[in-house]
Amino acid sequence: MAVIGAGNWGGSLVAALKRTGVGPVEVVRRGGWAGARLDARVIWVCVPDGAIAEAAQKIAKRAHELHGENGLHGQVVVHASGALTADVLETARQAGAKIAGVHPVMSFPTRRVVSLDGVMFGVEARDAVVRRELHALVRRLGGVPFTVKAEAKALYHAAGVMASPLLVAELAATMETANLAGLDKKTAAKWVQALAEASVKNLFTRGPEQSFSGPFARGDAGTIDLHLAALEAHPVLADVYRALGRYAVERLPVKKQTELKRTLGKTGKRRTLK
């Protein structure tokens, strides 16, 4: 195994490879191409999305220097992007490699090593043999592989962003709203944590429909109007509330749907605090 890049994700991958005995492991860091051997069966590119194509070019160039034309014959080059397809590795394919994407469904916010035990991995590979090999590799790392189609990668990654960083953003907006209501930051965080943890537990235990409650479920347009009036001075928070409210009205069990839609569509000039 060769790992290109030793950042937040690359560091966790290297640690898992060494722990599980998938090796030997070559790590190619920035500026280390001159000494790269690139003789591993699998070369895993662990750089930001915008740098993947350049990394593929460097891999192909180095392989050509070492082994001549078609220098990556018999090897597999993969990247870890959830949004980009394997096509971003085209220069490596032209140099003889099979290409694929293997995306860890996990957040790696710092250099602290994150265990890969139980982590899901989305595997995108057109070649069935390579796909089976990568599924087996993920299992050796302690992960759980599943297949992702190339044409669905953008939607797949959008869902991932909604499930993690944008979920953080939504909860941060909630804490800000509670803080604006007079709760100090520590109390606001604990208050939101208590509600959010209970809601998430209910969601994954009973499903969305059986976990949805509050003024939207009741069709209480008056309370929702009151919320929007209070949020009017904070337009970004109001937009978050409206966007989530519109989804709830369209996709979750609510009463008085038409009235709720009308309330969410009101402008500030038509709304007054009750």
NUNULO-288656 format. One line per field, with one value per residue (C-alpha): residue number from 1; residue in three letters; chain; x negated, z negated, y negated. Coordinates in steps of 0.02 Angstrom, whole numbers. Layout:
num <- NUM  ...
residu <- ALA  ...
chaine <- A  ...
u <- X  ...
w <- Z  ...
v <- Y  ...
// end
This chain:
num <- 1  2  3  4  5  6  7  8  9  10  11  12  13  14  15  16  17  18  19  20  21  22  23  24  25  26  27  28  29  30  31  32  33  34  35  36  37  38  39  40  41  42  43  44  45  46  47  48  49  50  51  52  53  54  55  56  57  58  59  60  61  62  63  64  65  66  67  68  69  70  71  72  73  74  75  76  77  78  79  80  81  82  83  84  85  86  87  88  89  90  91  92  93  94  95  96  97  98  99  100  101  102  103  104  105  106  107  108  109  110  111  112  113  114  115  116  117  118  119  120  121  122  123  124  125  126  127  128  129  130  131  132  133  134  135  136  137  138  139  140  141  142  143  144  145  146  147  148  149  150  151  152  153  154  155  156  157  158  159  160  161  162  163  164  165  166  167  168  169  170  171  172  173  174  175  176  177  178  179  180  181  182  183  184  185  186  187  188  189  190  191  192  193  194  195  196  197  198  199  200  201  202  203  204  205  206  207  208  209  210  211  212  213  214  215  216  217  218  219  220  221  222  223  224  225  226  227  228  229  230  231  232  233  234  235  236  237  238  239  240  241  242  243  244  245  246  247  248  249  250  251  252  253  254  255  256  257  258  259  260  261  262  263  264  265  266  267  268  269  270  271  272  273  274
residu <- MET  ALA  VAL  ILE  GLY  ALA  GLY  ASN  TRP  GLY  GLY  SER  LEU  VAL  ALA  ALA  LEU  LYS  ARG  THR  GLY  VAL  GLY  PRO  VAL  GLU  VAL  VAL  ARG  ARG  GLY  GLY  TRP  ALA  GLY  ALA  ARG  LEU  ASP  ALA  ARG  VAL  ILE  TRP  VAL  CYS  VAL  PRO  ASP  GLY  ALA  ILE  ALA  GLU  ALA  ALA  GLN  LYS  ILE  ALA  LYS  ARG  ALA  HIS  GLU  LEU  HIS  GLY  GLU  ASN  GLY  LEU  HIS  GLY  GLN  VAL  VAL  VAL  HIS  ALA  SER  GLY  ALA  LEU  THR  ALA  ASP  VAL  LEU  GLU  THR  ALA  ARG  GLN  ALA  GLY  ALA  LYS  ILE  ALA  GLY  VAL  HIS  PRO  VAL  MET  SER  PHE  PRO  THR  ARG  ARG  VAL  VAL  SER  LEU  ASP  GLY  VAL  MET  PHE  GLY  VAL  GLU  ALA  ARG  ASP  ALA  VAL  VAL  ARG  ARG  GLU  LEU  HIS  ALA  LEU  VAL  ARG  ARG  LEU  GLY  GLY  VAL  PRO  PHE  THR  VAL  LYS  ALA  GLU  ALA  LYS  ALA  LEU  TYR  HIS  ALA  ALA  GLY  VAL  MET  ALA  SER  PRO  LEU  LEU  VAL  ALA  GLU  LEU  ALA  ALA  THR  MET  GLU  THR  ALA  ASN  LEU  ALA  GLY  LEU  ASP  LYS  LYS  THR  ALA  ALA  LYS  TRP  VAL  GLN  ALA  LEU  ALA  GLU  ALA  SER  VAL  LYS  ASN  LEU  PHE  THR  ARG  GLY  PRO  GLU  GLN  SER  PHE  SER  GLY  PRO  PHE  ALA  ARG  GLY  ASP  ALA  GLY  THR  ILE  ASP  LEU  HIS  LEU  ALA  ALA  LEU  GLU  ALA  HIS  PRO  VAL  LEU  ALA  ASP  VAL  TYR  ARG  ALA  LEU  GLY  ARG  TYR  ALA  VAL  GLU  ARG  LEU  PRO  VAL  LYS  LYS  GLN  THR  GLU  LEU  LYS  ARG  THR  LEU  GLY  LYS  THR  GLY  LYS  ARG  ARG  THR  LEU  LYS
chaine <- A  A  A  A  A  A  A  A  A  A  A  A  A  A  A  A  A  A  A  A  A  A  A  A  A  A  A  A  A  A  A  A  A  A  A  A  A  A  A  A  A  A  A  A  A  A  A  A  A  A  A  A  A  A  A  A  A  A  A  A  A  A  A  A  A  A  A  A  A  A  A  A  A  A  A  A  A  A  A  A  A  A  A  A  A  A  A  A  A  A  A  A  A  A  A  A  A  A  A  A  A  A  A  A  A  A  A  A  A  A  A  A  A  A  A  A  A  A  A  A  A  A  A  A  A  A  A  A  A  A  A  A  A  A  A  A  A  A  A  A  A  A  A  A  A  A  A  A  A  A  A  A  A  A  A  A  A  A  A  A  A  A  A  A  A  A  A  A  A  A  A  A  A  A  A  A  A  A  A  A  A  A  A  A  A  A  A  A  A  A  A  A  A  A  A  A  A  A  A  A  A  A  A  A  A  A  A  A  A  A  A  A  A  A  A  A  A  A  A  A  A  A  A  A  A  A  A  A  A  A  A  A  A  A  A  A  A  A  A  A  A  A  A  A  A  A  A  A  A  A  A  A  A  A  A  A  A  A  A  A  A  A  A  A  A  A  A  A  A  A  A  A  A  A
u <- 0  -60  25  9  27  17  145  296  369  204  135  284  271  85  118  255  147  4  120  204  46  92  -80  -216  -157  -244  -193  -228  -221  -223  -392  -437  -405  -588  -609  -439  -444  -259  -276  -123  27  142  96  219  225  267  258  394  514  436  264  314  292  118  72  126  14  -134  -101  -97  -255  -351  -294  -353  -524  -538  -460  -441  -281  -128  -223  -69  -18  68  87  243  247  391  441  542  660  845  893  775  782  633  617  515  376  377  191  154  272  181  20  93  180  354  441  573  640  649  732  730  896  816  756  569  562  386  224  284  297  476  513  584  670  851  829  929  836  918  828  841  756  813  701  790  627  555  718  712  529  565  714  598  468  596  650  468  460  611  728  895  894  1040  1050  1079  1117  1010  1161  1231  1073  1126  1294  1209  1083  1217  1306  1144  1119  1298  1269  1110  1043  1213  1288  1154  1204  1388  1352  1234  1375  1489  1367  1349  1538  1547  1408  1504  1652  1548  1469  1283  1174  1143  1327  1377  1257  1322  1503  1477  1378  1518  1649  1539  1475  1651  1715  1574  1600  1785  1755  1643  1747  1923  1900  1933  2122  2134  2006  2077  2167  2194  2289  2262  2331  2480  2510  2489  2466  2483  2332  2229  2277  2220  2051  2026  2069  1939  1810  1843  1698  1583  1609  1481  1562  1733  1678  1618  1785  1886  1784  1804  1986  2022  1944  2047  2208  2171  2098  2155  2327  2400  2575  2646  2513  2586  2591  2412  2352  2438  2358  2184  2207  2254  2138  2079  2197  2348  2295  2308  2267  2420
w <- 0  42  -39  49  -81  -270  -326  -438  -339  -277  -453  -513  -361  -389  -573  -525  -392  -515  -653  -543  -457  -283  -223  -198  -189  -89  -135  -6  -82  5  85  70  249  295  177  204  254  297  312  205  273  211  213  107  140  -21  29  41  188  282  277  332  519  490  377  513  637  517  488  675  703  565  624  799  730  635  754  923  1025  946  782  672  757  635  498  426  392  283  206  50  116  88  221  366  475  515  681  592  591  781  802  688  794  951  867  849  679  632  547  411  268  87  -26  -217  -292  -440  -493  -513  -581  -656  -647  -791  -732  -710  -723  -564  -655  -599  -481  -320  -154  11  151  331  457  632  634  537  488  419  328  240  195  121  23  -50  -92  -183  -286  -334  -397  -507  -395  -314  -123  -10  174  243  426  513  581  405  319  311  227  116  54  34  -84  -180  -198  -262  -386  -461  -432  -392  -540  -645  -564  -603  -785  -797  -731  -862  -1002  -936  -939  -1118  -1165  -1088  -1195  -1350  -1390  -1423  -1301  -1421  -1463  -1280  -1228  -1362  -1320  -1134  -1171  -1276  -1141  -994  -1070  -1117  -944  -853  -960  -923  -737  -717  -834  -774  -606  -554  -552  -728  -797  -728  -851  -899  -814  -636  -676  -765  -624  -747  -624  -760  -856  -697  -650  -822  -796  -627  -697  -834  -707  -589  -661  -626  -441  -427  -571  -498  -332  -420  -511  -351  -249  -379  -403  -216  -212  -363  -282  -120  -185  -365  -441  -479  -506  -414  -279  -174  -322  -370  -193  -194  -362  -303  -148  -240  -227  -375  -332  -349  -515  -688  -856  -946
v <- 0  -175  -325  -493  -630  -617  -746  -720  -574  -505  -493  -392  -277  -245  -206  -82  0  26  87  216  274  216  173  131  -48  -185  -363  -498  -671  -839  -864  -679  -624  -607  -460  -381  -196  -180  8  50  144  4  -181  -281  -468  -561  -743  -879  -861  -1006  -923  -747  -774  -848  -702  -580  -671  -659  -474  -442  -544  -456  -284  -328  -378  -214  -90  -175  -188  -107  -116  -83  79  197  67  -15  -202  -264  -430  -465  -600  -576  -704  -668  -514  -405  -498  -632  -500  -488  -520  -371  -264  -318  -260  -85  -88  -35  -182  -194  -299  -240  -368  -351  -405  -490  -662  -692  -870  -863  -763  -656  -475  -415  -228  -152  -9  -5  -154  -142  -163  -206  -112  -172  -58  -11  143  283  369  207  171  340  314  143  209  342  209  102  253  287  108  142  44  83  64  22  -19  -195  -229  -359  -454  -473  -537  -721  -680  -551  -679  -813  -695  -670  -858  -874  -733  -805  -982  -1058  -966  -1051  -1216  -1188  -1148  -1297  -1408  -1332  -1371  -1548  -1569  -1504  -1624  -1769  -1716  -1752  -1584  -1597  -1498  -1354  -1334  -1354  -1215  -1095  -1138  -1105  -947  -875  -906  -855  -693  -638  -683  -592  -437  -438  -465  -313  -206  -247  -335  -516  -506  -436  -560  -722  -835  -1017  -1159  -1097  -925  -1007  -1132  -1276  -1418  -1550  -1487  -1472  -1650  -1706  -1619  -1702  -1873  -1851  -1793  -1939  -2038  -1890  -1851  -1711  -1617  -1653  -1577  -1419  -1406  -1432  -1307  -1171  -1217  -1202  -1029  -976  -1037  -945  -783  -752  -724  -896  -961  -1113  -1103  -1245  -1363  -1321  -1354  -1523  -1567  -1519  -1627  -1786  -1934  -2037  -2181  -2067  -1993  -2069  -1997  -1932
// end
